[in-house]
Amino acid sequence: MQSTANLLDFDLQGLAAFCDQLGEKRFRATQLFRWIHQRGAADFDQMTDLAKSLRQKLSVHARVEGLRPISQHDSADGTIKWLFDVGDGNAVEAVYIPEDDRGTLCVSSQAGCAVGCRFCSTGHQGFSRNLSTGEIIAQLWYAEHFLRRRAGSDERVISNVVMMGMGEPLQNYANLLPALRTMLDDHGYGLSRRRVTVSTSGVVPMMDRLAQDCPVALAVSLHAPSDVLRDNLVPLNRKYPIDELLEACNRYLEFAPRDFITFEYCMLDGVNDTAEHARQLVELVRRHARGTGVWCKFNLIPFNPFPASGLLRSPSEQVQAFAKVLLDAGIVTTVRKTRGDDIDAACGQLAGDVKDRTRVAERIAQQRSIEIKPVAVLTGNNKEA
């Protein structure tokens, strides 16, 4: 049986190519794109301004398939967290954060994460797989139209998207790029490049590619002022050390929609939160500054503790003292307000309602059994082995 194409996998250019294969003109792709993304339609029969012959072709060759929500949790502060089924025992999460002047959706790009930052509970799950373009955009598709229905309005609800959910977006670049283009497309969600942010732990070559292909706002998970410390907190630093990373940030700025890079900095008690660490950051920023303007801002993030990390949240007075050193040096600095704590939707907590969604414990146990068997043979403790 011939499989059908999930139209959520296509940006407008990809959908136009698909329509061309069906013998249809490009303007039909634009109509179809609007029905799917602006109106949230999944039933081709609803798309009444499409020719009946096209709707019949689509019913045979295509589908609009989102993600099945496993659960939804509503926080007292208005934050909403969805857990979506992506098959094979895996699930990913998306979080909606309402504020007075914007509505932000935090989107996942992978099931689990391979980077393994010490302070991130998602990374402690291990990595299962990349999400498809359709699975990335389906989080926005579902959330936007759910929120519109709940509000009883056709007005856009989500004004900002941050690729800060589960996974390292730039390690899933091929699927990320069409999703970003769909978010930005005026026939899709019409988001501003300034209001779509990709957060990365520092995949330098892909930062350079993003600058050329689809420059949106960039947030870099820095978390340390030195390679010695960052090697321990963000293992990717061993491949792309801080000086190399910051030079890539400077290159990105030449194409970025904003004139600054955001550095995310998770505040860990006694690890990276001293006044001396702050002074080292000031020196680092000044060393890499080009010209006299402000080229970066810091977003200090209160750590959300979880048992496997062995880390603690910095006291608020320590965070404020740290911020003061940066502010006194003329560096724009904010302290992130924690949201969704009561539903485990805060930064670094996206590990799924069901423990071990990527079956990392099972896979590690299997690997250990393979490693142990030869030892059993040598010691004679396992005759069957």
N, C-alpha and C positions, 0 to 999 in steps of 0.2 A: 504493500500500500504506500502510495506516494505521500510523504510528509508535507504538511502545509507550513508556510512561512508565518512566523509571528511578527506582525507589523510593528510591534513595539521595538523590535531590533533595528529598525531603520531610522536614520535621520532623513530629512526631506530629500536630499540627493539620492540616498539609497532607495527611498520609496519611489522616486521618479524612475530609477533604473528598473525596479521591480514592475512598475506599471508598463514600462516600455516592453518588458518581456511578455506582458499580457496583451500587447498591441494597443495600449492606451497612451494618450498624450500627457505631457507633463502637468497640465493644469488639473488633470484628474487626481494626480498625486497630491497637489496642494489642497484640493477639496477633501480628500481622504485624510490627510494629515490634520486638518482643522477639526474634522469630525472626531478623530481619535483623541487628540490632545487638548483642544479647546473645549470640546463638548463632552469628552469622556465616554464616547460611544464605543461599544464593543460588538454590537449587532449590526451587520451590514444592511439589514432591512430598514433600520432607522435612518440610514443615510439617503434621504429621499431625493436630494438633488443630484445623486449619481445615477447614471443610466442603468436601467434594469439589467442590461446585458453585462455591465461591469460588475454589478452586485452579484450576479450569478457566477461570474468568473472568480470573484473574491471568495464566495462561499465554498468553492472547490479548492482553491489554491492558497488561501490565506486564513488567518485567524487573528484576533486581538486577545492575547492571553496575559493577564496580569498575574500577580502573586496572591496566593491564598493566605489571608491573615489568620494566624493561629490564635493570637490574643491581642487585646488592646488594653492598655492601662492609662488611666487619666490621673494626673497629678493634681494636688490641691492648688498648685500655682498655674494651672492651665496647660501644662506640658502634656503631650500625648505620646506614648510609645507603642509602636506596633511591632509584633514579632511575625515575620513572614516565612512561610515554608518554601524552601528552594529545592526540595527533593533529597532523597538518599539520607534522610535523618539530619539534614542541615537546615539551619534557619538563620535569618539575618534580621537586624532591627533597623527601624527608622524612627526618628524622634522629631515631633513638631513642637516648636517653642514660640508661643505668641508673645509679642511685646507691643507697646503702645504705637510704635511707628513702623512695625514690620512683623511679618510672620516667617520664621525660618524653619526649614526642614533639613535635618541632618540625615544624610544618605549613606548607605553602606556600598562598598565596591567589591568586597570579597566575603566568602564564608570563612571566618577566622582571619588570621593574619600571620604572615611568615616573618615579620620584622622582629617580634618578640621583645618589645620595650618592657623593662622591668616594672614600670608603674601602670601598665595597661592590662586590665583583666581580659580584654578581648584577645590580646597576644598570648595569654596563658592557655587559650584553647588549642593553640596550634593552627595550622592552615589546612583547609580542605580543598577549596577551588576558587577560581575567579568567577564572578558573576558575569552573565552575558549583558550586552547593551540593554536588551529588553528587561532583564531583572533589575538593572540599575534604574532605568527610567520608570519602571512599574511602581517603584516606591513613591515617586513624585506623582505619577498618574493616579494612583489609589488615594494618596493623602489629599491632593488638591480637590478631587471631585467628592470625596467623603466630606471634607470640610465645607465645601460649597453647599452640598445637600443639607448638612446639619444647620448651616446658617440660613438656608432658604434663599440663597442668592446665586446669581450667575457671575458675580464679581470675583476677580482673582483674590485668593486668600494668601497663598505662599508667594512672598516677594523676594526671598533669599533662599539659596540652596548652598549648603556647606558639605563638601565631600569629606566628612569627618567621622563617619560611622565606622562600622567594622571594615578592616582592611587598609592596605596601602594603595591608594588610587593609582599611583604612577607605576605600580607593578602589574596593573591590569589596563595598560594604556590603550590597546587596540579596541577594547570594549568601552572604555571611558570616553574616548573622543567623540563618537557619534552621540552618546548620551548628552554630553555637554552641548553639542551643536543643536540638539533637539530642545534643550532647556532655553537656549539663547534665541532660537528661531522665532520670528514674529508670527509665524503661522502655527507655532507650537505653544510654548509658555511665555515667550517674549521677555525673558529675564535679562537684565542688564549685565554686561561682563563684570561690572563692579560688584554685583550682588550674587555672583556665583563664585565660590571659593573652593579651590582644591588644597587640601592639607596634605603635606608630605613629610616623611621623616628624613628626606634628603636624597632622593634617587636622582643624582645630578644629570646624567645623560637625558633622562626623560623630562626634567625641568627645562632643558634646552629645547627639546622637541615641542613641548607644550607652548613655549614662547613663540615658536614659529607657526604652529598649527591652530591654536585656539587660546590665546592669552586671556585668562581670567584672573581674578584676584588669587594671590598665593599666600598660604600660611605654612610656615616651616616649623616643625617640632624640634626646637633647639635643646632646651632643658639642661644645658651645661655650658660653662664658659671655656672649657678646655677639652682636648682630645682624651686625656687620661680619664676624666670623669664621664664624658659622653660615650666612650667605648663601653663602659659598664652599664649605662642606662639605655642607650640606643645602639644595639650591636651593628647597625648599618654604618655607623661612623667609622668602623674599621676599614670599610671599603671607600667611603667618601668622607674624609676628615673635614673638620670645621672650616679651615681656610679655603679648601676646595669648594665646600658647600656655599660659603658666603660670596665667593667670586661668582658662582652660578646665580646666586640671588641678584647680584649686580647686573649680570647679563640679562636676567629676566626683566628687570626694571625698565630696560630700553623698550619693551613691548607691552608691559603690563598696563591695565586700565587704571590702576592707582599708582601714585608716585611713591609708594612705600611697600615694603614686605612686612607681614606680621610674623613675629617670632613667638611661638607658644612656649611657655615655660612652666612646667608642673612643679609646684613648690613641695619639696620633700624634706621633712624635718631632719636637720643635722646632716643632710647629704649635699644639697646644692643651694641652700637658702641663707647663707651667711652674708654679712656686709662685704667680706672679701670676695665672695663669688660675684656679688653685684658689681664691685669695682673692676673685676676682671672682665665682666660683660661690657662695661663702659669702654674699657681699653680695646676690646675686640671690635666693637661697633665703630669706634673712631679709626681704628687701623684700616678698616675696610670701606670707610666712607669715601665717596667720590663727590667732590664739591663741598659746599657748605650747608646744603639743605638737609632736612630730615629724610632719611631713606628707609627707616624701619620704625616699627613700634613693637612694644612688648605687651603680651597678654599673659599675665600671671594667673595660673590656674590652681585653685585649691585641690590638692590630691584627694581622690575618693578611695579610701583604704579598702583592701580586700586581703583576706588571710594569706594567700599564696605569695604576696609581694614581699612581706617582711618590712614594709615601709609605713611611715606615719605621715599625716598631714602637718605641715608647718603651722604653728600657732599664728593667729591673725595678726598679732603685734609684730611677729617676725616678718610676715608678708608685707606689712605696711612699711617697716624699716627698710626692707629690701627695695620696695618700690620707690622710697624716698631717695635712695642713692641714685637710681636711674633718672628720676624726675629732676633731681638737682643737677644732673649732668646734661639736661636738656633733651632727654629721650622720652618720647611719648610712651606712657605706661598706664595700663589699666589692670584692674583685678577682676577676673571673670566672676560674675554672680552665679552661684550654683543654682541650677534649675533641675527639677525632676528627681531630687534625691530620694523622695519617698517611693518612687517606682523604678529605682536603679537606672535612670535615664541620663545621668550626669556624665560629664566627660570621662572617658576611660572605663565606663561601667558596662558597655554594650557587649555582654557575653551571653545573652539569651536567657529567657525564663527557664528553659530546660538546661540543666547542667551539661557541660561537655557536648555542645551541639555538633562539633566537628569530630567527635569520637576520638579525640586525641589520646585519651587515657587507654582506650582499646588498642589503638595503633602502637602506642609506646609499649604496652604489655606484650603485644605480638613480637615487636622488634627485640625486646629483652629475652623472650623465650627462645628466639633464634640465636641470640648471642650466647645464651646460657648453655644450650644443648651440647656444643663441643666440649665445654668444661666438664659437663656431666659424664661424657664418654671417657675423658682422661682420668677422672677420679674414680670411675667405676661406680658412681652413686646411682646411675640410671641405666639399667641393663637394656631396656627397650631402646634407648637412644643409641 
